[in-house]
Amino acid sequence: MLVIKPYNVVIFLTIFIPLQETILKWLPVPDSVYIWLRLMTEIILYLILALVIIDKVFHNRPLKKTPIDILVIAFVGLSVLTMVWQNNLNINSLNNLRSLVRYLAIYYLVVNLPISRKQISTLLIIILSIGVFEGILAVGQYISDDFNSLFVLKDIEAGFAGVTKYFPVAKVGSVNGTFGSQAEMALFLLIAFVIALTYGYSKTRKNIPEPKYLIVIMVIIWGIFASFKRAALLSIPVLYAAVLYFGEKKRQLSYTIFLSIILLVIIAFSINWGIWNFEYDREYQTVRYRRVESFSLTDYFSKPFTTSYWEHVGKHSRGWFAVEVSRTMLREFNLLGYGPNQQNARRILAALDSSKFNIFIDRYAGFEDVYWVAMFVYYGAIGLTIFLVVLLLLFRTSIWITKYADQEEIRLLGIVFSSVMVLILIYTFIERTFEFRAFGFNFWLIAGLVVNAYNELRSQNKTQLEPEGSLT
């Protein structure tokens, strides 16, 4: 009999992980201790999962099967095999692999817990509530530089098992909330945005969400704006459409698409005519230097509509990386990849085509920005395919519970995860989504809830699933 209730630990981690960077920053500890404390949530998670497994074995209860078990084993096994084959089995490679799959532990923990419909709703509401808190916090951070400085991470370099971790200060003009970066804040808020939309449209036939959820949505959108992540802002209409599509809100979907087009036209004209413009200089300091940067709101958001921006993307940034690196990988026909070690992968790519990839020899900050392509390099065509099939099976599972679940809570859960999956497929071309702690944790948490609900529904009525085919 477990003394600690695992579900309570899940609640604690769901609340603590989005807040941990700021909480740990405020602790008066050396940088080396700070690095180790960041692993605390993972250690807690692994211990609780181990206790649940031991408890099941002790009471002769089998672990729950999931649609992705064999594929997960194959992916991890193939990754280790690649490291050995490339003579690259070291702490750097293992740490990079860990960053990708560390929160599979919350997935398997949740799958193996008895979780009620009310508990599922509680966890989603907790994520939503933290999103509202972060949006409100972003107001104060945006208004006051002094207040914002309380939440900006320390500019440190500290080693963990021979791996150096660097924490940069915030981008000028933007805010982090309680997260380690603007990107992580924006990604978390996009999950909260999906939950707010799903609940906001669940009991209304109107073209806009219920009033209380509409306010929540506006607060979350503000937080996304304050992160100054253009990709996150551009994801909002896509996720809006995804929630309405999976929720079978066809009339509201048509209305939203029409309104989005009108809004885009208005924004384009307002930028062109200079109707709204906001510029300022901001001074900020790191441990190493002090500098002043200028920021123009108009320039920042109008850049994606300019030819020069896309020329830069295509020749020097994500577009160039995606095309040239993918082309080289296909030409080399390396099915297993070069192992999840960024430094080693850079050296190999530079050796394969020094005229194009000489930049990889030095520091190239955007190597993992196009994360699907980085995974292609690390794990090869086979590894990347296995990982995508894992996501596909989880997506099919969420679609199934959305379609067949009688309980409203389960159906809404399916809508949330299906919409988040759309975000994953698109946004992983822009950021290393799975490596961000808060996003990775919540993605696998919701995936675990989906599979848990699927297993429960299957056990209640196995015959109903047979015409559609089993996912396990």
N, C-alpha and C positions, 0 to 999 in steps of 0.2 A: 504494500500500500504506500503510494507516494505521499510524503508529508507536504511537499510543496505542490500546489495545483498548477499543472503546466499551462492551463489556459490563462491564469493570472500572470504568469511569466510572459506569455505572448502579449497580453495587454501592456505590461510594463515596457517591453521592448518596442512595441508600436508607438508608445508615447515618448520613450527616452531617445531612440535613435535619431529622430529629427532634431532633437535638442542637444545631443551629446557634444557636438563640436564646441558650442558656446559654453556649456557647463564645464567641460574639461579645460577650456581656455581660461576660465576664471579661477581655476585651482592654482594655488601658488606652488607649482612643482617644476622641477627642471625639464628641459625639452626631452631628454631621454626617457623620463618617466611618463611624460605626456604622450609620447608615441606608444608606449606599452598600454596605457589606459584606454587608448582608442580601440584596442583589441578586446576590451572587457566584454562588450555585448556579444561578440562572437563566441568567446569562451563560455559565457552563460548559456548561450543557445546550444552549443555542442553538449554541454553537461546535461541540460534538461532533456535533449533528444536522447542521449545515452541512457538516462534514467528511465525514460518512457520505454525504450527498447528492452532494457533489463527487466522492467516491470512486466512487460508482455511475455517475455521468455519465461520468467519466474511463474507466471500464472497460466502458462501454456496457451497463450493467445497469439495467433499469427499476426504479423505486420500486414497492413493494408497494401494491396497492390495498386499501382498507378499506371497510366498509359505510357509513361516515359522511362520506367525503371531500367529496362535493358539498354535503351539509348543513352541514358546518363552514364551507365557503367562503360559502355562502348566509347563514349566521348572522352571520359577521363582516362580510360586505359589507352586509347589511341594517342592522347596528348602526351602521356608519360612515355609511350613507345617512341614517339617522335623526338622527345628530348634525348632519349638514349641513342637513337639513330643519328641525331645531329651532334652527339657528344656534348649535350647542353643541359644535362640533368643537374641543375644547381638551384640555389635558393632564389635567384632572380626569376627563373622560369616557373618554379613552383609557386612563388608569391604572385606572379601574374595570373597563373591558372586559378589560384585561390581567390583572387579579386573577382574573377568571373563567376565562380560557382559557389562562393562561400555561403550564400543565403539559400541554397538548396536545402540547407538544414531546417529552415523555418517551414519550407514546403513539406518536407517529410514529417516534421513535428505536427503540423496542423492536420495533415492527412490522417494521422494515427490517433487523433484526439476525438472524443465524442463532442461535437460542437452543434449546438442548437441553432435554429433560425434566428432567435433573438440575439445569440452571441455573434453570429455573422453580421447582423445589422449593427451591433455595438462596435465591432472592430472597424467597419466602414465609417460609422459616425465619428469615431475617434480620429481617423485619418482626416475626415472632413473638418472636424473642429480644429485640429492642428493647422490645417490649411487656412482657416479663417484667422486664427491667431497670428500666423506668419504674415498674412495680408495686412492686418491691423498694425503689426510691428513694423512692417515696411513703410507705413505712413510716417511714423516717428523717425525712422532711420533716414528716410529720404529728405525730411524737412531739416533735421539737425545733424550736422557732421559730427559734433561731439557725441551725440547719442549713438550714431552709427559706429563710431570708433570703438565703442564698448563691445561690439559684436564681430568686428573684423578679426580674423584669425591672426595669431602671431606669425610674423615673418621669420620662420626658422628652417634650419636644415638639421635633421636628426636621423641617425641611422637605426634601422631595425634589421637585425640578422644580416648585416652587411649591405642592406638596401637603404639608400638615402631618400628621404621624403622631404619635399620642399613645399611650403605653404605660402603662396603669394598673397599680397593684400588685394583688396577689392578693386575692381575696375572703376575708374573715375566716374562719379555720378550715379553709380548703381549701388544696390544693397544686397546683402547676403541672407537676411533673416537670421536664423540660428544655424545656418548650414555652412559647409566648408567653402562653397563657391556659389556664384550666381547661377551656374548651370545646374547644380544640384537643387538649389531652391526652386528654379523654374520647373524642373522635371517633377519634383514632388507636388508642386502646386497644380500641375497639369493632371495628376492623378486625382487630387482633391476636386478639381474642376469637373472631371468626368463624373465623380460621385455626386456632386451637387446637381449637375444637369440631370443625371439619371433619376435621382429622388425628386427633383423639381418638376419633372414631366410625368412622374409615375401616376399621379391622380388628377391630372388636368387634361382637358382637350383644347385648351387655349393655345395660342401661338407663342406665348411666353411662359416661363416656369412660374410656379406658385410664388407669391410675393416674398415670403420669408427666404426661399431659396434664391430668388432673384437678387436679393441684397447680398447673400452669401457669395453668389457668383461674381458680382461686381467687386467685392472685396478681394476675392482670389485673383481676378483679372488684374486688379491694381498691383497686387504682389508680383504677378508675372511681368507686368510692364516695368515695375521698379527694378527687376533683375536685369533689364536692358538686354534680354536675349531675344533677338529678332525671330529666330526660329521658333521659340516658344509662343510668341505672339501670333505668328503665322499658323501655328498648329491649332489655335483656338477654333477657327471656323471648321477645320477638318474634323476635330473631335466633336464639335457640336453636331455636325452632320452624321458622324458615326453613331453617337448616342441615339439620335432620332431614328436612324436606319435600323439599328439592332433592336430598338424599342418599338419598331413598327409604327412610328408616328409619321406617316407619309405626308399628311397635309402640313404639319409643322415643318417637315424637312423641306418641302417645296418653298414654304414661306421663308425659311432660314437661308436657303440658297439665293433666293431673290434679294433678300435684305443684305446679304453679304456682298453681292455684286454692286448694289447701290452704294453701300458703305465704302467699298474699294474705290469706286469712281470718285466719291466725295473726297476721300483721303488723297487720291492722286491729284485732283484739281487743287486742293488746299495746299499741297506741297508745291505744286507748280506756281501758284500765285503768291506763295509766301504768306498765306493767311495766318498760319501759326508758326512761330519761331521762338526758340528758347536757347540762349547760349550763356555760358558762364565759365569762369575759371575756378578750378578747385586745387588747393594745395593738399597734398597728403604725404605721409612719411612712412618709410619702412625702417627696418633696423639698419639697412645699408645706405639709404639715400633719402633725400627730400626733393620733391619736384612738384611743379605746377602743370596741370594738363587742362586744356580747353575742351569743352564739350558742347556740341550743337545737336539739339534734339531733332531738328529738321534734317540735318545731314545724316544723322545716325539711322533714321527710319526711311529716308529717301534713297539711300545707297542701293538697296536691292532692286530699285527701279531704273538704275543707270547702267549704261553699256560698260563703263570702266569697271564697275563692281564685278560683273560677270566675266569680263576678260581676266581680271585678277583671280577669280575663283577657278577659271578654266586653265590658267597658265601657271599659277603659283600656289594655289590653295587646295581646297577639298576636291574640286573637280579634276585638277591635274593629278592629285594623288590617286584618286579612284581609278581614273582611266589608265594612267601609266603603270601603276603598280599591278593592277588587275591584268593588264596586257602582258606584263613580264611573267606573272605567275602562270598564266595560261600557256605562254610560250615555253616555259620551263617544264610544264606538265608535272609539277611536284604535287602529288595528290595528298601527301601527309603534312605539308607545310614545313616551316623551319623552327618550330617550337615557340612557346609563348615568352620569348625573351626579346624585348624591344631592341636592346643594343646589338644583340647577335643578328637579329633580323635586318637591322639597318646595314650592318657590315656586309652581310650576304647580298643584299639588294645592290649596294654600292659596287660590290665586286662584279655582279652580273652585268651592270650597265652604268659605268662610272660617269658617262656624259650626262645622264639624266639624274642619277641618284647620288651624286657626290655630296649633295646637301645633307644626306643622312649620316655622313661621317661626323658632322658637327651636331650641335643641339638643334633638333627640328621639333618644335613644340606641338605640331599638329599631327604627329604620326598616328595617334589613336583616335583622332577626331572622326574620320570615316571608319567607324569601328567594324562594320561588316567587312571592309577590305582588310583592316588590320587582322581580323580573325581569319580571313582567307590566307594571309601570310603566315600567321602563327600555326593554324591547325589544318591548312590545306583544304582542297575541295571536299575531301571526305569528311573531315571534322566539321567544317562549316555546314555541309549538307545535313549531317546528323543533328547539329544544334538547331537548324531551321525546322527539321522534322519534329523535334521536341516541341518547338513553339506551335507548329501546325496541329499536333495532337492536343495540346492544351487549348488551342483556339477551337477545335472541333468539339471538345468537351464543354466549353462555355456556351457554344452555340446550341448544343444539345439541351443543356439545362434551361437555357433561355426559352427554347421551344416547347419543352415537355414538362417543366416544373409547374405544379399547381400552386405552390406557395409563392406569394409575391416577393418575399425576401430573397428567395433563391433565384427567381427570374431577374430581379434587379442586379444581383451579384453577377449573373451571366452577362448582362448588358455592360456592366462596368468593366469586366475583364476583356470582353470582346473589343470594346473601344480602346482600352489600354493597349491591346495587342496591335491595333492600327498605329497608335503612337510609337510603339516599339519598332515596327517595321520601317517607319519613315525616319524617326528621330535618331536611330542608330547609324544612319548615314551622316549624322551631324555631330553626335556626341557618343562617348563611351558609356552608354546608358547603364549597362549591367554592373559596371564597376563603381558607380555612385552608391554609397551605403544606403541612404534613405530610399532611393528609388528601387535599388535591387532588392532590399528587404521587403518593401511593400508589394513589388511585383510578384515575388515568390510567395508571399503571404496570401495574396488574393488568389494566386494560382492554386495554392494548397486548399483554400476554402472552396474553390470551384470543384476540385477533384473530390474533396470530402463530401460535398453535396451530391455530386454525381454518384459516388459509391453508395451513399445512403438511399438515393432514389432507386438505384439499381437493385439494392437489396430488398426494398419494399415491393417492387414490382418488376421482376426480371423479364417477364414476357413482353412488357411494353417496349423494351429496348431492342429486342431481337430483329424486328423489321428494319431498323436503321443500322444494325451492325454494332458489335461491341467495339469499344475503343481500347480495351485492355488486351 
